[in-house]
Structure formats: structure tokens, C-alpha cells
Amino acid sequence: MKLLFDQNLSYRLVAALDDLFPGSTHVRLEGLERADDPVVWQFAKDRGYAVVSKDDDFHQRSFLYGHPPKVVWVRLGNCPTTLIESTLRRRAMEILAFDADPRLAFLVLSPAP
């Protein structure tokens, strides 16, 4: 599964999670850091990425347009990148199962109870 990290997440996640999600990228690395959401959406759709974002707009787009691309909505608030990385690692099997299920369009990652 290839992830496209949105501008509200650190580009460092690409290298940090390469062992689990090879081929992933960040909007900054693709020259899309200032691109509007529809442009990022189309980029992900055309290239087979799932969008990972803290932005509610991508969650809403998934309701409107379905998938692809799939959306992983990170609902962790303001937190260090290490917490986002550890959350994605801890839930990697769930994320991969989400990707494999053709019925699912978005996955919400909230803080652990």
C-alpha cells in the first residue's frame, strides 16, 4: 500500500515508515505542498496512493466521491510526528486490511482509549 501524506503531516513519515509502506510519498516531495485538495485527490487517484491527512476535507471528499483514492484520516490533534508514526505502525495491519477491502473508502485513526 502506497501512502500520500498531506501537507499537514511531516514529510519525514515517508522515510520513517518505508519498511511498512514502501513507495509512499509526501505532497511536498511531489511539488504539491500548495496544491488545492482536488489536485492532491486526483494525483493520489491517478497514481494509486491512499491519502493520509489530518484534514477533514479529505474525509468529506471520500463521502462525496467514494474511492479511489482511499483516505486515512488521522484524528490525533496537535502531536509530535513520533506519535503519528507509532500510531501508523501499531495499526499497520488494520490499515492494510482497510486497503484490501473494496467496500471501504476511509479509515479513521483516533487516539487509543
N, C-alpha and C positions, 0 to 999 in steps of 0.2 A: 504494500500500500504506500503510495506516494502522498505526502502531505504538502500543502502550500500554506505556510504560516503568514498570516495577515500582518499588517504594519503595527498593530497594537501588541504584538509579541516579538520577542527578541530573535534576531537572525541567528544568534548563537545556538538556538534549538536545533537547527539543521545539522550541525556537526555533532552536537551532544546526543542526538537520537538516531544517528546514521546506522547504528547497529540494529535498530528495530525497524526503522522506516527508511531504507536506502532509496536514493533518488528523490528525496524530498528537497524542497527549496523554500525560499522566503521572497515575498514581494520585492524587498529591497535588492536582492540578488538578481532579480529579473527586470529591474528598472521600473517597477510598478508601485514604488512606495507612495507616489502621489496620485495614483490612478483611482478613478471612481469605482465603487463596488461593482457596477455592471461589467467593467473592463476586467477586473480581477476574477469575477464569476466566469466570464467567457474564457479567460486564459486557463483557469482550472478545468473547465469543462472540455476544452479543446485538447488538453494535454494529459487528462486522466488523473488529476490531483483531487484530493479531498481538501476543502478549505478548513483551516483551523484558525479560529478567531474568538476574541472576546466581544466582538461587535454584534449587537442584537440584530443589525440589518441583515447579516447573512442568515441568521436563524429565520427571519421573516421571508427572505428570498426563497428559502427552501420550502416554505409553506406555499408560496405563490407559484413557483416554477418546478417544484419537485427536484429530482436529481437525474442526471449528473449536473454539477458535482455534488457529492455528499458534503455535509457540514458537521464539523466537530466544534461545538460551542463550549468554550472554556468559561465557566462561571466561577472564577476564583477571586475576583476583585483585584485590588492592587496588592501584588505579592511579588516576591523575588522570582526570577527566572528558574531558579533551582526548584522551587515548589511546583511550577508548571511542568518542568522536566520530570520530576519524581511522580507527579500525577499521571502523566502520559505513560511513563514506564510501568507504574503499578497497574494501570488499566489497559495495557497494550493488547492483551488477549481479547478484551471486550471491544476495543477499537477495531481489531482485525475481524472479529465476528460481525461487527456492525458493517464493515466494508463488504463482507461476503454475502450479506442478506440483501437481495434485490428489492425488498419491500421497504427498507428503511432509508430515510433521506437525511436525518440529523440525529446527532448524539449529544446529549448534554453531560458535561463533566462538571459536577459541583463539588464543593468541599466534602471531605469524608465526614460522616457523622461522628 
